[in-house]
């Protein structure tokens, strides 16, 4: 028999009811945090362009034992209208993550909590560990992310691996094209050819993030826009996407120096077919961390939850039970 939320006992209603709380950042900004569940607090940080609520399908079955705190990083999701105060968005987000973690610990009267983070969110955690240490994190699930973005003489595990310069050149082209419109409040008002080029590059990035045929078909279906739709498309996060890409290209993000200090248990979850971060170089990070294990999902690309949703759920559940 089908039921709905209104007919569930109150204990289940509270378990499945999504709330939005706010945390005051160091600069006074009110940051939205989606919260759901009952039990041990868990923090999860989302990826580039992602809404934190996209974690919900993977965590609903766990809300009887855990309370999930899902911050929306500035410029994305419920924080899409919150502007960045720093060009260095990763460190801005690390400061914000610190404010959220400290507030959760105060609310719940705890010393530490587990953290799971994916892609850009995981890059934020590497910056967090560099700036604030790991004393507030009980254990960490790092989802397909290396701590250094740019390839260097001693490091070839950067973003896009051997294709880094090729893809970065594509990003730089789009950034240069959009710079004259940096003050425009509406994506719909941009020249049509620029909107087509920008959305095509976004689709390229998304397709590089997945491996499974079904994932690629999903991305193609959900991102394709015919001319009429594109002409009216209100792309509310395009400014922030461009800012993030520009910072990735310009700033020497390298947080390998924090690795030795991350002595907490770390699970390094790797997409075996990741095109964003070479699995072999991700495995080197496992070896460099003092207290780490790794799990490789062999058929997954970088976007592990999309390519292997059941596998991702199982890994997350096991991580939280440890």
C-alpha positions in Angstrom: 0.0 0.0 0.0 1.3 3.4 -0.9 1.7 6.0 1.8 2.9 9.6 2.0 4.8 11.7 4.5 1.7 13.1 6.1 0.5 9.6 7.1 3.8 8.5 8.6 4.3 8.4 12.4 5.9 11.6 13.7 9.3 9.9 14.4 9.6 9.1 10.6 8.4 12.6 9.6 11.2 14.2 11.5 13.7 11.7 10.1 12.8 12.5 6.5 12.1 16.2 6.9 14.7 18.3 5.2 15.5 21.5 7.1 17.6 24.5 6.1 19.8 26.0 8.9 22.2 28.9 8.6 25.7 29.2 9.8 27.5 32.6 10.1 30.8 32.6 8.2 34.0 34.4 9.4 33.0 37.4 7.2 29.5 37.5 8.6 27.8 35.9 5.6 24.9 33.6 6.5 25.5 30.2 4.8 22.6 27.8 4.1 23.0 24.2 5.3 20.5 21.5 4.5 20.0 19.1 7.4 18.2 15.7 7.5 18.1 12.7 9.7 18.4 11.6 13.4 21.6 10.5 15.0 25.3 10.9 14.7 26.3 14.1 12.8 28.0 13.8 9.4 29.2 16.5 7.1 29.2 16.1 3.3 30.7 18.6 0.9 29.4 18.8 -2.7 31.2 19.0 -6.1 31.6 21.9 -8.6 28.2 23.0 -9.9 26.4 20.6 -7.6 23.5 21.3 -5.3 24.2 19.8 -1.9 20.7 18.3 -1.9 21.8 16.0 -4.7 23.3 13.8 -2.0 19.7 13.0 -0.7 19.1 9.8 -2.8 22.3 8.2 -1.3 21.6 9.2 2.4 17.9 8.8 2.9 18.2 5.1 3.9 20.8 6.2 6.5 18.9 9.0 8.2 17.7 6.8 11.0 21.2 6.6 12.4 22.8 9.8 11.2 22.1 13.5 10.9 23.5 14.8 7.6 24.7 18.4 7.3 24.9 19.4 3.7 26.4 23.0 3.3 25.7 24.8 0.1 29.0 26.3 -1.1 28.8 30.0 -2.2 27.5 30.4 -5.7 25.8 27.0 -5.9 22.6 25.4 -4.8 20.7 27.3 -2.1 23.8 29.6 -1.9 23.7 30.6 -5.6 23.0 34.2 -4.8 25.8 34.5 -2.2 28.8 36.2 -3.8 32.4 35.2 -3.2 34.5 37.6 -1.2 37.8 36.1 -2.4 39.1 35.1 -5.9 40.7 32.1 -4.2 37.4 30.2 -3.9 38.9 27.0 -2.5 40.3 28.8 0.6 37.1 30.8 0.9 35.2 27.5 1.0 37.7 26.1 3.5 37.1 29.0 5.8 33.3 28.4 5.4 33.7 24.7 6.0 35.6 25.5 9.2 32.7 27.8 10.4 30.2 25.0 9.6 32.2 22.3 11.4 32.7 24.5 14.5 29.0 25.3 14.6 27.9 21.7 14.3 30.3 20.7 17.1 28.8 23.5 19.3 25.2 22.6 18.4 25.7 18.9 19.1 28.3 19.2 21.9 30.8 17.0 20.2 34.6 17.3 19.6 34.8 15.7 16.2 32.6 14.4 13.3 33.1 12.3 10.1 33.3 14.2 6.8 32.7 12.9 3.3 33.6 15.1 0.3 33.6 14.7 -3.4 35.6 16.4 -6.2 35.7 20.2 -5.5 34.3 19.6 -2.0 37.2 17.2 -1.4 39.7 19.9 -2.7 38.1 22.2 -0.1 38.9 19.6 2.6 42.5 19.4 1.5 42.7 23.2 1.9 40.8 22.9 5.3 43.4 20.4 6.6 46.2 22.8 5.6 44.6 25.7 7.3 42.9 24.2 10.3 44.3 20.8 10.8 42.3 17.6 11.4 41.5 17.8 15.1 37.8 18.3 14.4 37.4 15.5 11.9 37.1 12.0 13.2 37.6 10.3 9.8 37.4 11.4 6.2 36.0 9.9 3.0 37.9 11.5 0.1 36.0 10.9 -3.2 38.1 10.9 -6.4 40.2 14.0 -5.7 43.9 14.7 -5.5 45.3 17.5 -3.4 47.3 19.1 -6.3 45.5 20.5 -9.4 48.4 21.4 -11.7 50.9 18.9 -13.2 54.5 19.6 -12.1 57.9 18.1 -12.5 57.4 15.9 -9.5 53.6 15.5 -9.9 51.6 14.3 -12.9 48.4 13.5 -11.0 46.7 16.9 -11.7 43.3 17.6 -13.1 42.7 15.8 -16.5 46.1 14.1 -16.3 48.0 14.0 -19.6 45.2 16.1 -21.2 45.5 18.9 -18.7 46.8 21.6 -21.1 44.4 20.7 -23.8 41.3 21.0 -21.6 42.7 24.0 -19.7 43.1 25.8 -23.1 39.4 25.1 -23.8 38.4 26.5 -20.4 40.6 29.6 -21.0 39.0 30.3 -24.3 35.5 30.3 -22.7 36.7 32.4 -19.8 38.1 35.0 -22.2 34.9 35.1 -24.2 32.8 35.6 -21.1 35.0 38.2 -19.4 33.4 41.2 -21.2 30.0 40.1 -19.7 31.2 39.6 -16.1 28.9 42.3 -14.9 25.8 40.9 -16.7 23.1 39.7 -14.3 21.4 37.5 -16.9 22.9 34.6 -18.8 19.9 35.0 -21.2 21.2 38.3 -22.3 24.6 37.0 -23.5 25.2 36.6 -27.2 23.6 33.3 -28.4 26.9 31.9 -29.9 28.6 32.5 -26.5 25.8 30.7 -24.6 26.1 27.8 -27.0 29.8 27.6 -26.6 29.7 27.9 -22.8 27.0 25.2 -22.4 28.9 22.9 -24.9 32.0 23.2 -22.7 30.0 22.5 -19.6 28.7 19.3 -21.3 32.2 18.3 -22.2 33.3 18.7 -18.6 30.3 16.6 -17.4 31.0 13.9 -20.0 34.6 13.6 -19.0 33.4 13.1 -15.4 31.6 9.8 -16.1 32.4 6.4 -17.6 29.3 4.4 -17.8 27.2 4.5 -21.0 24.0 5.2 -19.1 25.6 8.1 -17.3 26.7 9.7 -20.6 23.2 9.2 -22.0 21.7 10.9 -18.9 24.1 13.8 -19.2 23.3 14.2 -22.9 19.6 14.1 -22.3 19.6 16.6 -19.3 22.1 19.1 -20.7 21.0 19.4 -24.4 19.1 22.6 -25.1 17.6 23.4 -28.5 18.0 26.9 -29.8 14.7 28.2 -28.4 15.4 26.8 -24.9 18.9 28.1 -24.9 17.8 31.6 -25.9 15.7 31.8 -22.7 17.9 29.7 -20.5 18.4 31.3 -17.0 21.7 29.9 -16.0 21.9 31.3 -12.5 25.3 29.8 -11.5 27.3 30.6 -14.7 29.2 33.5 -13.0 30.4 31.2 -10.2 31.3 28.4 -12.6 33.5 30.8 -14.6 35.1 32.2 -11.4 36.0 28.8 -10.2 37.5 27.7 -13.6 39.5 30.9 -13.7 40.9 30.3 -10.2 41.8 26.7 -11.1 43.8 27.9 -14.1 45.6 30.7 -12.4 46.2 29.7 -8.8 48.8 27.0 -7.9 46.5 24.8 -5.8 48.8 22.2 -4.1 47.9 21.0 -0.7 50.2 18.0 -0.6 52.0 19.7 2.3 49.0 18.9 4.6 49.1 15.2 4.0 51.5 14.2 6.8 49.3 16.0 9.3 46.2 14.1 8.3 46.7 11.3 10.7 43.0 10.5 11.1 41.6 7.4 9.3 41.0 8.3 5.6 39.2 6.2 3.0 40.3 7.1 -0.5 37.5 6.3 -2.8 38.7 6.1 -6.4 36.9 5.8 -9.7 38.8 3.1 -11.6 38.1 4.9 -14.9 38.4 8.5 -13.7 39.5 10.8 -16.5 39.8 13.8 -14.1 42.3 12.3 -11.7 44.4 9.3 -12.9 43.7 6.4 -10.5 47.4 5.5 -10.3 48.2 9.0 -9.0 45.3 8.8 -6.6 46.7 5.6 -5.2 50.0 7.4 -4.5 48.0 9.7 -2.2 46.8 6.6 -0.3 50.4 5.6 0.2 51.4 9.1 1.3 48.7 9.4 4.0 49.7 8.1 7.4 46.4 6.2 8.1 44.6 5.5 4.8 42.9 2.7 3.0 41.6 2.8 -0.5 38.6 1.5 -2.4 38.5 1.4 -6.2 35.2 1.1 -8.0 36.6 -0.3 -11.4 33.8 0.8 -13.7 33.3 4.3 -12.2 34.6 7.6 -13.6 35.2 10.7 -11.5 31.4 11.2 -10.8 31.2 8.0 -8.7 27.7 8.5 -7.4 26.3 8.8 -10.9 28.3 5.9 -12.4 28.0 3.5 -9.5 25.2 4.7 -7.2 24.8 1.3 -5.3 28.6 1.0 -4.9 28.8 4.6 -3.6 26.0 4.0 -1.1 27.7 0.8 0.2 31.0 2.6 0.6 29.4 5.5 2.4 27.5 3.2 4.7 30.5 1.2 5.6 32.6 4.3 6.2 30.0 5.7 8.6 29.8 2.4 10.5 33.5 2.1 11.2 
